[in-house]
Amino acid sequence: MEPFHRRYMVSKKVLKWWAAMVKDLPIETIAPQHGAPLKGAAIGEFIAWAQTLDCGIDRMSLRDYAIPP
C-alpha cells in the first residue's frame, strides 16, 4: 500500500487535509480499489499513517527534472 500512496497521492499537505477531514467520521470500512478492505482499528491506523506520509511532489527534487547524461 505504501508505494502506491507515495507515488499517486499529490502531496503530504493534501493527504494531511484529507486525514483531518475524515478522522472523526463514523467510518465502518475503507474499501480500496486494489487490496483488502480496512475495518475496525485498521481504519484509524490508516488515517494516522496517511497524515504523515511523504508523497507526491514532496518527494521530488531537481534530480527528477534533469536531462539524462
NORHU-V579884 format. One line per field, one symbol per residue. phi: phi as a letter, one per 20 degrees, with the letter a starting at -180 (. if undefined). psi: psi as a letter, one per 20 degrees, with the letter a starting at -180 (. if undefined). A space follows every 10 residues. Layout:
phi = ???
psi = ???
This chain:
phi = .fgfffeeef afgfffffff fdgefefebd dffcoffdcm ffffffffff fdffblffee bfgfcdfff
psi = hghghhgipg rhgghggggh hihjqmphpo nqhprqqprc hhghgggggh ijpprchiiq ahhilqpq.
